[in-house]
Amino acid sequence: MSGSFPVVPGFKSMMVSLQQKVHQSVSGLGKVQTRVLGAQLTVVSVNFPPMTREEFAPVDAFMMRQRGRDESFTLVMPDKATPLGGVSGAPVLYDDYPAGTDTIVLDAMVPSVVKAFAASDIINFGGYTKVHTVAFDADSQANNTRVLEDGTVRLLEDGSDRLMEDANTVTLTISPPLYKALNKGVSVNYNNVAYTMKFKTDSMSVDISAPRFYSRQVEMIEYIS
């Protein structure tokens, strides 16, 4: 890990895209089969406006430190830094979840918050670099209630082993699914969520125009460790 992508000077524009490799085959009868290959990765292209040498210096020094694609770094996207939902506090995973899970429950939530998480909010987890997107709006459970699998609300005193959700929890559908197993109690990050990135190529170049203005486009891709 080699630092955080510089926030000064500010960029002119940012393009964010998703890379998901999928193998698709079509039979002679027209039946389509698809298979997902590898992880879903976020790809970012940042354009800087023309800058003086002094203004460009932090970007120049940062790029040199990356040694092409050798080092990784963190990037907080300004438009994703704050969630749209009303989540607060320090939520943790409610249970153990295997790799491939796309529905998780978070515990230690503030109860009865409508849209605690909003669709398109992003999260990641302690000790885990992959960033996940919340697929749907989700409310936190009412205080002092539990919900059974059939949707029936029970008091906390109910000790049924059929309990699915507890008070102060929220159930999230995330995309993509977890790429590795996570344990109960792992912390959940939702503010200033940092993507772990690497530059897409080993070639670093800058346009220099009279009277000594520097222009640069930086392309990077999410790195999972």
C-alpha positions as CSV (number, residue, x, y, z in Angstrom):
1,M,0.0,0.0,0.0
2,S,1.4,3.4,-1.0
3,G,-0.8,6.2,0.3
4,S,-4.0,7.8,-0.8
5,F,-4.8,9.3,-4.2
6,P,-4.2,13.1,-3.8
7,V,-7.3,15.2,-3.3
8,V,-5.3,18.4,-4.1
9,P,-5.3,19.6,-6.8
10,G,-8.9,18.7,-7.6
11,F,-9.8,16.8,-10.7
12,K,-11.8,18.2,-13.6
13,S,-13.9,15.0,-14.2
14,M,-14.1,11.4,-13.1
15,M,-15.5,8.5,-15.1
16,V,-16.5,5.4,-13.1
17,S,-17.3,2.0,-14.8
18,L,-17.7,-1.6,-13.8
19,Q,-15.7,-4.5,-15.3
20,Q,-17.3,-7.9,-15.2
21,K,-16.1,-10.7,-17.4
22,V,-18.9,-13.0,-18.5
23,H,-18.6,-16.1,-20.8
24,Q,-21.7,-16.5,-23.0
25,S,-22.5,-19.3,-25.3
26,V,-25.5,-19.8,-27.7
27,S,-26.7,-23.3,-28.7
28,G,-28.0,-24.2,-32.1
29,L,-31.5,-24.0,-30.7
30,G,-30.9,-20.5,-29.5
31,K,-30.5,-21.3,-25.8
32,V,-28.2,-18.7,-24.1
33,Q,-25.9,-19.8,-21.2
34,T,-23.8,-17.3,-19.3
35,R,-21.1,-17.8,-16.6
36,V,-19.5,-15.1,-14.6
37,L,-15.7,-15.2,-14.7
38,G,-13.7,-13.5,-12.0
39,A,-14.6,-10.6,-9.7
40,Q,-16.5,-7.5,-10.5
41,L,-14.1,-4.6,-10.5
42,T,-14.5,-0.8,-10.5
43,V,-12.5,1.1,-13.1
44,V,-11.9,4.9,-12.6
45,S,-10.6,7.4,-15.1
46,V,-9.6,10.9,-13.6
47,N,-9.0,13.9,-15.8
48,F,-7.0,16.9,-14.3
49,P,-7.3,20.4,-15.7
50,P,-4.2,22.2,-17.0
51,M,-2.0,23.0,-14.0
52,T,1.2,24.8,-13.3
53,R,4.2,22.7,-12.3
54,E,3.7,23.6,-8.6
55,E,0.0,22.6,-8.8
56,F,0.9,19.3,-10.6
57,A,3.7,18.4,-8.2
58,P,1.5,16.3,-5.7
59,V,0.1,14.2,-8.6
60,D,3.5,13.8,-10.2
61,A,5.2,12.6,-7.0
62,F,2.3,10.3,-6.2
63,M,2.4,8.6,-9.6
64,M,6.2,8.1,-9.3
65,R,5.7,6.4,-6.0
66,Q,3.4,3.8,-7.4
67,R,6.1,2.3,-9.6
68,G,3.7,1.5,-12.4
69,R,1.2,-1.2,-11.3
70,D,3.5,-2.5,-8.5
71,E,1.9,-0.5,-5.6
72,S,-1.7,-0.2,-4.5
73,F,-3.4,2.9,-3.0
74,T,-6.7,4.1,-1.7
75,L,-9.3,6.3,-3.4
76,V,-12.4,7.9,-1.8
77,M,-14.8,9.0,-4.4
78,P,-16.2,12.4,-3.4
79,D,-19.8,11.7,-4.6
80,K,-19.8,8.4,-2.6
81,A,-18.1,9.6,0.6
82,T,-21.4,10.2,2.4
83,P,-24.3,7.6,2.3
84,L,-27.7,8.6,1.0
85,G,-29.3,6.6,3.8
86,G,-29.7,7.6,7.5
87,V,-27.3,5.0,8.9
88,S,-25.3,6.0,12.0
89,G,-23.3,4.3,14.7
90,A,-20.9,1.4,14.4
91,P,-22.7,-1.6,12.7
92,V,-21.2,-5.0,12.6
93,L,-22.0,-8.3,10.9
94,Y,-24.8,-10.1,12.7
95,D,-23.6,-13.6,11.7
96,D,-20.9,-15.6,9.8
97,Y,-21.3,-15.4,6.1
98,P,-19.6,-17.6,3.4
99,A,-18.2,-16.4,0.2
100,G,-20.9,-15.9,-2.5
101,T,-23.4,-14.5,-0.1
102,D,-25.3,-11.5,-1.3
103,T,-27.8,-11.0,1.6
104,I,-26.3,-10.0,4.9
105,V,-27.7,-8.7,8.3
106,L,-25.9,-5.9,10.2
107,D,-26.3,-5.6,13.9
108,A,-25.9,-2.6,16.4
109,M,-28.1,-0.4,14.2
110,V,-30.1,2.5,15.5
111,P,-33.7,1.0,15.5
112,S,-36.6,2.1,13.4
113,V,-34.7,4.2,10.9
114,V,-36.6,4.4,7.6
115,K,-34.1,3.9,4.8
116,A,-31.1,3.3,7.1
117,F,-29.3,2.3,3.9
118,A,-30.3,3.6,0.4
119,A,-29.8,1.9,-2.9
120,S,-26.3,2.8,-4.3
121,D,-24.8,3.4,-0.9
122,I,-21.4,1.6,-0.7
123,I,-19.9,-0.4,2.2
124,N,-16.8,-2.5,3.0
125,F,-15.6,-4.5,5.9
126,G,-12.7,-4.5,8.3
127,G,-9.8,-6.4,6.9
128,Y,-11.4,-6.7,3.5
129,T,-10.6,-4.4,0.6
130,K,-13.6,-5.1,-1.8
131,V,-16.3,-2.4,-1.9
132,H,-19.9,-3.5,-2.3
133,T,-23.0,-1.6,-3.4
134,V,-26.3,-1.7,-1.6
135,A,-28.9,-2.9,-4.1
136,F,-32.2,-1.8,-2.4
137,D,-33.4,0.7,0.3
138,A,-33.4,-1.0,3.7
139,D,-35.0,0.0,7.0
140,S,-33.6,-1.0,10.4
141,Q,-35.8,-3.2,12.6
142,A,-38.0,-1.7,15.3
143,N,-36.7,-1.6,18.9
144,N,-37.4,-4.6,21.1
145,T,-38.8,-6.7,18.3
146,R,-37.7,-9.8,16.5
147,V,-39.0,-11.1,13.2
148,L,-39.6,-14.7,12.3
149,E,-39.1,-16.2,8.9
150,D,-42.8,-15.9,8.2
151,G,-42.7,-12.2,9.0
152,T,-44.4,-12.5,12.4
153,V,-43.1,-10.0,15.0
154,R,-42.1,-11.5,18.4
155,L,-40.9,-9.9,21.6
156,L,-37.3,-10.2,22.5
157,E,-38.2,-12.7,25.3
158,D,-39.2,-15.2,22.6
159,G,-36.3,-17.7,22.5
160,S,-37.4,-19.5,19.3
161,D,-34.5,-20.9,17.2
162,R,-36.4,-19.8,14.1
163,L,-35.5,-16.1,14.7
164,M,-34.2,-14.6,11.5
165,E,-33.8,-10.9,12.4
166,D,-33.2,-9.2,15.7
167,A,-33.8,-5.7,17.1
168,N,-31.3,-3.1,15.9
169,T,-30.5,-5.0,12.7
170,V,-30.9,-4.2,9.0
171,T,-30.9,-6.8,6.1
172,L,-29.0,-5.7,3.0
173,T,-28.8,-7.1,-0.5
174,I,-25.3,-6.3,-1.8
175,S,-23.6,-6.4,-5.2
176,P,-21.4,-8.1,-6.0
177,P,-21.6,-11.1,-3.6
178,L,-19.0,-11.5,-0.9
179,Y,-15.8,-12.8,-2.5
180,K,-14.5,-14.4,0.8
181,A,-16.0,-15.6,4.0
182,L,-16.6,-13.0,6.8
183,N,-17.1,-13.6,10.5
184,K,-19.8,-12.4,12.9
185,G,-18.8,-9.1,14.6
186,V,-16.7,-7.7,11.7
187,S,-17.0,-3.9,11.5
188,V,-18.9,-2.3,8.6
189,N,-17.6,0.9,7.0
190,Y,-20.1,3.2,5.3
191,N,-18.6,6.7,5.5
192,N,-15.6,7.7,3.4
193,V,-15.4,4.1,2.1
194,A,-12.0,3.8,0.4
195,Y,-11.5,1.8,-2.8
196,T,-8.2,0.0,-3.1
197,M,-6.8,0.7,-6.5
198,K,-3.8,0.2,-8.8
199,F,-2.9,2.0,-12.0
200,K,-4.1,0.2,-15.1
201,T,-0.8,0.4,-17.0
202,D,2.9,0.8,-16.2
203,S,3.2,3.8,-18.6
204,M,3.1,7.2,-16.9
205,S,2.9,10.3,-19.2
206,V,2.0,13.9,-18.9
207,D,1.2,16.6,-21.5
208,I,3.2,19.8,-21.1
209,S,2.0,22.8,-23.2
210,A,3.2,26.4,-23.4
211,P,3.4,28.3,-21.1
212,R,4.4,25.3,-19.0
213,F,0.9,23.9,-18.2
214,Y,0.6,20.2,-17.3
215,S,-2.4,18.0,-18.2
216,R,-2.9,14.4,-17.1
217,Q,-5.5,11.6,-17.4
218,V,-5.1,8.8,-14.7
219,E,-6.7,5.4,-15.2
220,M,-6.9,2.9,-12.3
221,I,-8.7,-0.3,-11.5
222,E,-9.9,-1.8,-8.2
223,Y,-7.5,-4.2,-6.5
224,I,-8.7,-7.0,-4.3
225,S,-6.4,-8.5,-1.7
